[in-house]
Amino acid sequence: MADGRRNNGGHSTKGKAGRPPKAEEIAIIEKMDAIMIPDKAWQALAEKVIENDVPAVKLWLAYRYGNPKDTLNLNSSEGISLSLKDMVGFGLDD
């Protein structure tokens, strides 16, 4: 007995996944610039940073220096370390 997946009509998001096309991105930027000059927005953010507004400071630093990289510490306090290669094996025989 077939489960009917073959006849489900396909994906409703076909062609819509991923980033929007560059032309669409540029159109959005142009609309935003027509509403407010970007320099005014940066000036408003700078004023909030001077006032020590924590979310504004975080945003400023994220744009200035980038967000910190996420890290994962696989070493324990007991000196036990984990190796993905050892856990998974990857079909290798030592």
N, CA and C atoms as an extended XYZ file, in Angstrom:
282
Properties=species:S:1:pos:R:3:atomname:S:1:resname:S:1:resid:I:1 pbc="F F F"
N         0.848       -1.191        0.000 N   MET     1
C         0.000        0.000        0.000 CA  MET     1
C         0.882        1.239        0.000 C   MET     1
N         0.628        2.143       -0.890 N   ALA     2
C         1.400        3.385       -0.981 CA  ALA     2
C         0.939        4.355        0.099 C   ALA     2
N         1.870        5.182        0.576 N   ASP     3
C         1.518        6.114        1.644 CA  ASP     3
C         1.034        7.459        1.109 C   ASP     3
N         1.030        7.686       -0.169 N   GLY     4
C         0.468        8.901       -0.735 CA  GLY     4
C         1.404       10.089       -0.791 C   GLY     4
N         2.632        9.945       -0.300 N   ARG     5
C         3.548       11.092       -0.315 CA  ARG     5
C         3.876       11.537       -1.728 C   ARG     5
N         3.868       10.609       -2.657 N   ARG     6
C         4.200       10.949       -4.030 CA  ARG     6
C         3.180       11.930       -4.609 C   ARG     6
N         1.965       11.912       -4.099 N   ASN     7
C         0.885       12.733       -4.650 CA  ASN     7
C         0.520       13.912       -3.753 C   ASN     7
N         1.441       14.346       -2.919 N   ASN     8
C         1.091       15.412       -1.968 CA  ASN     8
C         1.188       16.817       -2.547 C   ASN     8
N         1.524       16.968       -3.812 N   GLY     9
C         1.528       18.293       -4.429 CA  GLY     9
C         2.865       18.990       -4.400 C   GLY     9
N         3.875       18.373       -3.899 N   GLY    10
C         5.195       18.998       -3.890 CA  GLY    10
C         5.379       19.942       -2.720 C   GLY    10
N         6.428       20.704       -2.772 N   HIS    11
C         6.773       21.622       -1.687 CA  HIS    11
C         6.165       22.991       -1.944 C   HIS    11
N         5.506       23.520       -0.942 N   SER    12
C         4.885       24.841       -1.101 CA  SER    12
C         5.918       25.959       -1.066 C   SER    12
N         7.122       25.664       -0.597 N   THR    13
C         8.163       26.693       -0.497 CA  THR    13
C         9.184       26.578       -1.619 C   THR    13
N         8.893       25.799       -2.638 N   LYS    14
C         9.849       25.585       -3.718 CA  LYS    14
C        10.259       26.926       -4.327 C   LYS    14
N        11.549       27.152       -4.382 N   GLY    15
C        12.066       28.395       -4.945 CA  GLY    15
C        12.070       29.558       -3.970 C   GLY    15
N        11.640       29.347       -2.748 N   LYS    16
C        11.553       30.434       -1.766 CA  LYS    16
C        12.557       30.273       -0.636 C   LYS    16
N        13.287       29.180       -0.604 N   ALA    17
C        14.215       28.922        0.488 CA  ALA    17
C        15.491       29.739        0.309 C   ALA    17
N        16.207       29.969        1.403 N   GLY    18
C        17.482       30.673        1.348 CA  GLY    18
C        17.326       32.184        1.392 C   GLY    18
N        18.401       32.856        1.053 N   ARG    19
C        18.415       34.322        1.065 CA  ARG    19
C        17.558       34.872       -0.063 C   ARG    19
N        16.992       36.072        0.153 N   PRO    20
C        16.262       36.706       -0.949 CA  PRO    20
C        17.247       37.127       -2.044 C   PRO    20
N        16.784       37.261       -3.271 N   PRO    21
C        17.679       37.697       -4.347 CA  PRO    21
C        18.278       39.073       -4.033 C   PRO    21
N        19.466       39.320       -4.555 N   LYS    22
C        20.171       40.582       -4.289 CA  LYS    22
C        19.326       41.782       -4.699 C   LYS    22
N        18.617       41.691       -5.833 N   ALA    23
C        17.780       42.806       -6.300 CA  ALA    23
C        16.697       43.133       -5.270 C   ALA    23
N        16.124       42.091       -4.665 N   GLU    24
C        15.095       42.299       -3.644 CA  GLU    24
C        15.704       42.955       -2.406 C   GLU    24
N        16.906       42.522       -2.046 N   GLU    25
C        17.615       43.101       -0.898 CA  GLU    25
C        17.896       44.590       -1.132 C   GLU    25
N        18.354       44.926       -2.333 N   ILE    26
C        18.653       46.322       -2.677 CA  ILE    26
C        17.383       47.161       -2.654 C   ILE    26
N        16.270       46.624       -3.150 N   ALA    27
C        15.000       47.348       -3.140 CA  ALA    27
C        14.562       47.670       -1.714 C   ALA    27
N        14.752       46.725       -0.797 N   ILE    28
C        14.389       46.950        0.610 CA  ILE    28
C        15.274       48.042        1.203 C   ILE    28
N        16.562       47.998        0.921 N   ILE    29
C        17.491       49.010        1.431 CA  ILE    29
C        17.103       50.394        0.911 C   ILE    29
N        16.748       50.481       -0.370 N   GLU    30
C        16.342       51.774       -0.950 CA  GLU    30
C        15.088       52.312       -0.282 C   GLU    30
N        14.120       51.433        0.026 N   LYS    31
C        12.905       51.864        0.728 CA  LYS    31
C        13.243       52.376        2.124 C   LYS    31
N        14.149       51.663        2.807 N   MET    32
C        14.543       52.091        4.150 CA  MET    32
C        15.241       53.442        4.106 C   MET    32
N        16.133       53.638        3.126 N   ASP    33
C        16.856       54.906        2.999 CA  ASP    33
C        15.919       56.057        2.666 C   ASP    33
N        14.809       55.773        1.959 N   ALA    34
C        13.840       56.819        1.639 CA  ALA    34
C        13.097       57.287        2.882 C   ALA    34
N        12.973       56.405        3.875 N   ILE    35
C        12.280       56.756        5.112 CA  ILE    35
C        13.205       57.513        6.059 C   ILE    35
N        14.444       57.037        6.194 N   MET    36
C        15.391       57.662        7.122 CA  MET    36
C        16.801       57.555        6.554 C   MET    36
N        17.518       58.642        6.620 N   ILE    37
C        18.910       58.648        6.184 CA  ILE    37
C        19.709       57.797        7.169 C   ILE    37
N        20.484       56.823        6.677 N   PRO    38
C        21.209       55.931        7.589 CA  PRO    38
C        22.083       56.663        8.606 C   PRO    38
N        22.659       57.786        8.232 N   ASP    39
C        23.497       58.538        9.178 CA  ASP    39
C        22.711       58.961       10.408 C   ASP    39
N        21.443       59.285       10.230 N   LYS    40
C        20.614       59.674       11.375 CA  LYS    40
C        20.387       58.478       12.305 C   LYS    40
N        20.211       57.320       11.731 N   ALA    41
C        20.018       56.121       12.553 CA  ALA    41
C        21.286       55.810       13.339 C   ALA    41
N        22.449       55.910       12.671 N   TRP    42
C        23.718       55.660       13.366 CA  TRP    42
C        23.946       56.704       14.461 C   TRP    42
N        23.556       57.949       14.199 N   GLN    43
C        23.717       58.998       15.207 CA  GLN    43
C        22.829       58.717       16.417 C   GLN    43
N        21.595       58.271       16.163 N   ALA    44
C        20.683       57.932       17.266 CA  ALA    44
C        21.252       56.775       18.086 C   ALA    44
N        21.820       55.778       17.409 N   LEU    45
C        22.440       54.653       18.112 CA  LEU    45
C        23.632       55.132       18.936 C   LEU    45
N        24.450       56.008       18.344 N   ALA    46
C        25.618       56.538       19.057 CA  ALA    46
C        25.196       57.286       20.323 C   ALA    46
N        24.112       58.041       20.238 N   GLU    47
C        23.623       58.766       21.419 CA  GLU    47
C        23.209       57.800       22.531 C   GLU    47
N        22.570       56.699       22.146 N   LYS    48
C        22.183       55.688       23.143 CA  LYS    48
C        23.413       55.024       23.764 C   LYS    48
N        24.442       54.798       22.948 N   VAL    49
C        25.683       54.208       23.464 CA  VAL    49
C        26.305       55.150       24.485 C   VAL    49
N        26.330       56.444       24.194 N   ILE    50
C        26.885       57.436       25.117 CA  ILE    50
C        26.109       57.453       26.431 C   ILE    50
N        24.798       57.162       26.351 N   GLU    51
C        23.953       57.102       27.548 CA  GLU    51
C        24.096       55.774       28.294 C   GLU    51
N        25.004       54.900       27.827 N   ASN    52
C        25.231       53.582       28.423 CA  ASN    52
C        24.012       52.668       28.349 C   ASN    52
N        23.223       52.802       27.296 N   ASP    53
C        22.097       51.906       27.062 CA  ASP    53
C        22.675       50.550       26.640 C   ASP    53
N        22.515       49.520       27.484 N   VAL    54
C        23.181       48.227       27.270 CA  VAL    54
C        22.827       47.591       25.920 C   VAL    54
N        21.548       47.507       25.520 N   PRO    55
C        21.270       46.925       24.205 CA  PRO    55
C        21.942       47.703       23.061 C   PRO    55
N        21.999       49.026       23.181 N   ALA    56
C        22.647       49.841       22.153 CA  ALA    56
C        24.147       49.577       22.112 C   ALA    56
N        24.765       49.446       23.284 N   VAL    57
C        26.198       49.146       23.355 CA  VAL    57
C        26.477       47.786       22.711 C   VAL    57
N        25.637       46.779       23.011 N   LYS    58
C        25.814       45.450       22.423 CA  LYS    58
C        25.691       45.509       20.898 C   LYS    58
N        24.712       46.252       20.413 N   LEU    59
C        24.520       46.375       18.974 CA  LEU    59
C        25.707       47.073       18.329 C   LEU    59
N        26.158       48.153       18.937 N   TRP    60
C        27.310       48.902       18.415 CA  TRP    60
C        28.546       47.996       18.334 C   TRP    60
N        28.809       47.274       19.420 N   LEU    61
C        29.977       46.386       19.445 CA  LEU    61
C        29.849       45.254       18.422 C   LEU    61
N        28.625       44.733       18.251 N   ALA    62
C        28.421       43.656       17.282 CA  ALA    62
C        28.714       44.135       15.867 C   ALA    62
N        28.328       45.353       15.554 N   TYR    63
C        28.608       45.889       14.220 CA  TYR    63
C        30.068       46.297       14.086 C   TYR    63
N        30.648       46.774       15.157 N   ARG    64
C        32.040       47.249       15.093 CA  ARG    64
C        33.045       46.103       15.074 C   ARG    64
N        32.850       45.119       15.952 N   TYR    65
C        33.830       44.046       16.105 CA  TYR    65
C        33.303       42.669       15.703 C   TYR    65
N        32.010       42.544       15.454 N   GLY    66
C        31.421       41.242       15.144 CA  GLY    66
C        31.078       40.507       16.427 C   GLY    66
N        30.200       39.541       16.304 N   ASN    67
C        29.810       38.748       17.472 CA  ASN    67
C        30.910       37.747       17.800 C   ASN    67
N        31.097       37.454       19.083 N   PRO    68
C        32.106       36.448       19.445 CA  PRO    68
C        31.717       35.085       18.887 C   PRO    68
N        32.716       34.274       18.577 N   LYS    69
C        32.465       32.937       18.060 CA  LYS    69
C        32.018       32.028       19.188 C   LYS    69
N        31.062       31.169       18.881 N   ASP    70
C        30.632       30.166       19.848 CA  ASP    70
C        31.686       29.074       19.921 C   ASP    70
N        32.009       28.670       21.144 N   THR    71
C        32.983       27.598       21.323 CA  THR    71
C        32.367       26.506       22.179 C   THR    71
N        32.910       25.334       22.076 N   LEU    72
C        32.459       24.206       22.861 CA  LEU    72
C        33.673       23.571       23.501 C   LEU    72
N        33.702       23.558       24.828 N   ASN    73
C        34.823       22.982       25.558 CA  ASN    73
C        34.529       21.510       25.809 C   ASN    73
N        35.316       20.632       25.205 N   LEU    74
C        35.105       19.198       25.365 CA  LEU    74
C        35.994       18.587       26.435 C   LEU    74
N        36.702       19.401       27.190 N   ASN    75
C        37.547       18.896       28.271 CA  ASN    75
C        36.815       19.038       29.590 C   ASN    75
N        36.859       17.990       30.404 N   SER    76
C        36.195       18.029       31.698 CA  SER    76
C        37.186       18.434       32.782 C   SER    76
N        36.656       18.738       33.963 N   SER    77
C        37.520       19.113       35.081 CA  SER    77
C        38.304       17.917       35.612 C   SER    77
N        37.860       16.680       35.321 N   GLU    78
C        38.568       15.477       35.777 CA  GLU    78
C        39.668       15.067       34.805 C   GLU    78
N        39.897       15.823       33.773 N   GLY    79
C        40.941       15.484       32.815 CA  GLY    79
C        40.492       14.537       31.721 C   GLY    79
N        39.201       14.265       31.676 N   ILE    80
C        38.672       13.397       30.628 CA  ILE    80
C        38.401       14.267       29.411 C   ILE    80
N        38.895       13.833       28.261 N   SER    81
C        38.597       14.584       27.050 CA  SER    81
C        37.855       13.688       26.073 C   SER    81
N        37.008       14.298       25.295 N   LEU    82
C        36.217       13.569       24.321 CA  LEU    82
C        36.764       13.842       22.929 C   LEU    82
N        36.773       12.820       22.125 N   SER    83
C        37.196       12.956       20.746 CA  SER    83
C        36.058       12.490       19.861 C   SER    83
N        35.591       13.358       18.997 N   LEU    84
C        34.525       12.987       18.085 CA  LEU    84
C        34.967       11.812       17.219 C   LEU    84
N        36.223       11.820       16.820 N   LYS    85
C        36.761       10.733       16.000 CA  LYS    85
C        36.655        9.408       16.753 C   LYS    85
N        36.976        9.404       18.057 N   ASP    86
C        36.906        8.184       18.851 CA  ASP    86
C        35.465        7.748       19.090 C   ASP    86
N        34.567        8.710       19.270 N   MET    87
C        33.174        8.375       19.554 CA  MET    87
C        32.466        7.814       18.325 C   MET    87
N        32.721        8.414       17.177 N   VAL    88
C        32.028        8.015       15.972 CA  VAL    88
C        32.769        6.914       15.240 C   VAL    88
N        34.072        6.999       15.209 N   GLY    89
C        34.882        5.977       14.561 CA  GLY    89
C        35.135        6.234       13.093 C   GLY    89
N        34.181        6.770       12.381 N   PHE    90
C        34.327        7.067       10.964 CA  PHE    90
C        34.791        5.854       10.164 C   PHE    90
N        34.507        4.645       10.659 N   GLY    91
C        34.865        3.435        9.937 CA  GLY    91
C        36.358        3.159        9.889 C   GLY    91
N        37.115        3.812       10.762 N   LEU    92
C        38.565        3.623       10.789 CA  LEU    92
C        38.924        2.621       11.860 C   LEU    92
N        39.820        1.727       11.541 N   ASP    93
C        40.326        0.778       12.529 CA  ASP    93
C        41.734        1.202       12.911 C   ASP    93
N        41.976        1.271       14.217 N   ASP    94
C        43.312        1.677       14.674 CA  ASP    94
C        44.238        0.507       14.671 C   ASP    94
